[in-house]
Amino acid sequence: TVAFGGNMLLNVGPRHDGTIDAIFADRLLGIGSWLKVNGEAIYSTVPWAVAQNQTDVGVYYTHKPIDGIVYAIATIWPKGNVLHLEAPNTTPNTQ
């Protein structure tokens, strides 16, 4: 959702006594684990305008304007373990 300038609603709320149900705790732990791996592509990023209309390919792009870094977030990993990106174009400085 960051790739489209949005946010993510987790639908987690405490019970009347302040406790959080196990299913909600699992949801929070899951997103926390995902952010440990992918947080760099989320925090302090904005949508990357170049490739934002390609929603059917399962790859979304974010951009960190301060560094000029573009991130590709793949929601579906391809068979054969080779991810072909339509954008961005690489340069000798691409990591």
C-alpha positions as CSV (number, residue, x, y, z in Angstrom):
1,T,0.0,0.0,0.0
2,V,3.0,2.3,0.5
3,A,3.6,1.9,-3.3
4,F,0.3,3.6,-3.8
5,G,0.6,6.3,-1.1
6,G,-1.7,4.5,1.3
7,N,-1.5,2.7,4.6
8,M,-2.3,-0.7,6.0
9,L,-5.2,-1.4,8.4
10,L,-4.5,-4.4,10.5
11,N,-7.8,-4.4,12.3
12,V,-6.3,-5.1,15.7
13,G,-8.0,-3.9,18.8
14,P,-7.8,-4.7,22.5
15,R,-10.6,-6.4,24.4
16,H,-12.5,-4.5,27.1
17,D,-9.9,-5.5,29.7
18,G,-7.0,-4.3,27.6
19,T,-5.7,-7.7,26.5
20,I,-5.2,-8.6,22.8
21,D,-6.6,-11.9,21.5
22,A,-4.1,-14.4,20.2
23,I,-5.2,-14.1,16.6
24,F,-4.5,-10.4,16.7
25,A,-1.2,-10.9,18.5
26,D,-0.2,-13.4,15.7
27,R,-1.1,-10.8,13.1
28,L,1.0,-8.1,14.8
29,L,4.0,-10.5,15.2
30,G,3.6,-11.5,11.5
31,I,3.7,-8.0,10.2
32,G,6.6,-7.2,12.6
33,S,8.6,-10.1,11.2
34,W,7.9,-9.0,7.7
35,L,9.0,-5.4,8.5
36,K,12.3,-6.7,10.0
37,V,13.1,-8.0,6.6
38,N,11.4,-5.5,4.4
39,G,11.1,-2.3,6.5
40,E,13.8,-0.5,4.6
41,A,11.5,-0.5,1.6
42,I,8.6,0.9,3.7
43,Y,9.9,3.4,6.2
44,S,10.6,6.9,4.8
45,T,9.6,5.9,1.3
46,V,7.1,7.2,-1.1
47,P,5.4,5.7,-4.2
48,W,7.8,5.5,-7.2
49,A,5.9,7.2,-10.0
50,V,7.6,5.4,-12.9
51,A,6.0,2.0,-12.5
52,Q,2.9,2.4,-10.4
53,N,0.3,1.3,-12.9
54,Q,1.6,-2.3,-13.2
55,T,-0.6,-3.8,-10.5
56,D,-1.1,-7.1,-12.3
57,V,2.6,-8.2,-12.1
58,G,2.8,-8.7,-8.3
59,V,5.7,-6.2,-8.0
60,Y,5.3,-2.9,-6.3
61,Y,7.9,-0.1,-6.2
62,T,8.8,2.4,-3.5
63,H,11.4,5.2,-3.6
64,K,13.5,6.8,-0.9
65,P,14.0,10.4,-2.2
66,I,16.8,11.2,0.2
67,D,19.1,8.5,-1.2
68,G,17.5,8.0,-4.6
69,I,17.0,4.3,-3.9
70,V,14.2,2.4,-5.6
71,Y,12.8,-0.8,-3.9
72,A,10.9,-3.6,-5.7
73,I,8.5,-5.5,-3.4
74,A,7.5,-8.8,-4.9
75,T,4.2,-10.3,-3.6
76,I,4.5,-13.4,-5.8
77,W,7.8,-15.1,-6.2
78,P,8.2,-16.6,-9.8
79,K,8.7,-20.2,-10.6
80,G,12.4,-20.9,-11.3
81,N,13.4,-18.3,-8.7
82,V,14.3,-15.6,-11.3
83,L,12.5,-12.3,-10.9
84,H,12.4,-10.2,-14.0
85,L,11.6,-6.5,-13.4
86,E,10.2,-4.3,-16.1
87,A,11.6,-1.3,-14.3
88,P,13.9,0.3,-13.1
89,N,16.7,0.3,-15.6
90,T,20.0,-0.7,-13.9
91,T,23.2,1.3,-14.0
92,P,26.8,0.4,-13.0
93,N,26.0,1.6,-9.5
94,T,23.0,-0.7,-9.0
95,Q,23.2,-3.1,-6.0
